[in-house]
Amino acid sequence: MAKHLKQYGWEYVVVDIQWSEPDAKTHEYSPFTELCMDEYSRLIPAENRFPSSAGGKGFAPLAEYVHSLGLKFGIHIMRGIPRQAVHRNTPILGSEHTAREVAKTHSICYWNTDMYGVDPEKEGAREYYDSIFKLYAEWGVDFIKCDDIARELPHEESELILLSEALHNCGREMILSLSPGPALLEKAELYKQTSNMWRITDDFWDDWKLLYNMFERCEKWAGHCGAGHWPDADMLPVGAIRQDYSEDNRTAFTYDEEKTMMTLWGIFRSPLMIGAEMTKLDEQTLGLLTNADIIAMNKNARHSHQVWRRNIDGVEVILWVAVCSKGGWYAAVFNAGEKDVDTEIALTDLEIYEPVSAHELWSGETSADRESLSVKIPSHGAAAFLLRAAGRRD
């Protein structure tokens, strides 16, 4: 990642779920399994899987190495307090109260048995959350992906607020990402006030139906992007993504579908997270992830929104537009149909009333004095443009 991707803006390396479980072998969860935990009810890395954590060092050595590469380090956590801490009634750092006293035992994750919820009304609850973020700050963590919290609202709303306050008071800047989705649109302002990004979907995988559904999700959430808070369309399942890494482990998306995904995530301004075995990325996949123009659109687009979604010659075509913070406009055209489309899109549809130069972000082709966009897009494909008023040089 440092060698091939950092220069394009990729910077966070995140250890995902079950890092405290010694016997984790696949993506399947082991019910009521034994986890590694310190004396204060806090989960710690399994030494057999993360040898550098031995001797109470936790993730600090790994974070230090990641930082030495000019990258940032993150971890996944589950909302709440470990069940085994509650069952053993272990202490909480900085409090006279114990794990059993702060637990909300009826608040559980239905797909993972590791944790109970924490009751913010109980004495010791704040000290528990303060203690885990104190530990993460000592490790040098830059990014927290907190699971089992985004779509449980409003039931767990108070726990989210408590967790967020503990993170922001820990003395180290950390990005807070909430999962899983779909997040609740009516709680958008709460997500903005407590976190930096939140999942708008359940786990996103390489299935055209899921990608097609994302257009509707992005349309609804587009108005909530910006200034440190981002609706998250989830990972990019590109390249080699299967757990067994066999010869047939390549994403089920076609190349055109991958371009559609990158274009939609780009103009919508979703956080970009790679969901792939990076040591097995081929040149085509690297090309998707290192397209500087697409990444610039993700960074510089403002006021992104869907313009229209209509049938053109029997093909569903979707048009998005955004203002470019560096000058000009971005336009993205998507073919959601089952056959190729060849059409002209008037600039007036984008409320642009002067000729422009049009730079297509995937092909790199530029044409001047355009009063419309000529697009020829294959099924499930996309085109993206940076439009500048005629005569502009910047």
CORSULSUL-V56300 format. One line per field, one symbol per residue. phi: phi as a letter, one per 40 degrees, with the letter a starting at -180 (. if undefined). psi: psi as a letter, one per 40 degrees, with the letter a starting at -180 (. if undefined). A space follows every 10 residues. Layout:
# CORSULSUL-V56300
phi: ???
psi: ???
This chain:
# CORSULSUL-V56300
phi: .ccbbdcchc acbbcccgcc ccbcbbcccb dfccbcaccb gbcbccccbb dccdggcfcd cccccdcccg bbbbbcbcdh bddcccccfc cbcgaccbdc cbcbcccbcc baccbbcbcc ccchcccccd cccccccccg cbabbcbgac ccccdbdccc ccccccccbc gbcbcbbbac ccccdcbdcc dccbabaacc acdcbcbdcc ccccdcccdc cdcbchfgbb cbcgcccbgc bcccfccbcc dccccccccc dcccdcccgc dbbcbacccb cccccdcccb cccccccdcb cbfcaccaaa cbfgbcbbbb aacccchgbb bbbbbccbac bbabbccccc gbbacbcbbc cccgcbbbfc babcbbbcdg babbbbbbdd gcbc
psi: ddddddeeeh dhhhhaifee hdehdaeiih hfihihiaef ehiiihdddg deeifeeaed ddddddddee iihiihiiha ihdddddefi ihheieiidd deigeegihe ehediiihhe eihedddddd dddddddddf hehhhhifdd eeiedfdddd dddddddeee ehhihhhhii ahihdeeddd dddeidihhe iahhaghddd dddddddddd edeehifehh hheaihgibh eidefidfei ieiidddddd ddddddddfi ihhhgihdee hiddddddef hdddddddde iifhihdihi hhfehhhhhi iihheehaii hhhhheaeii ihihhhddde fhfiiiihhh dddeihiifh eihhhhhihe aiiiihhiih eie.
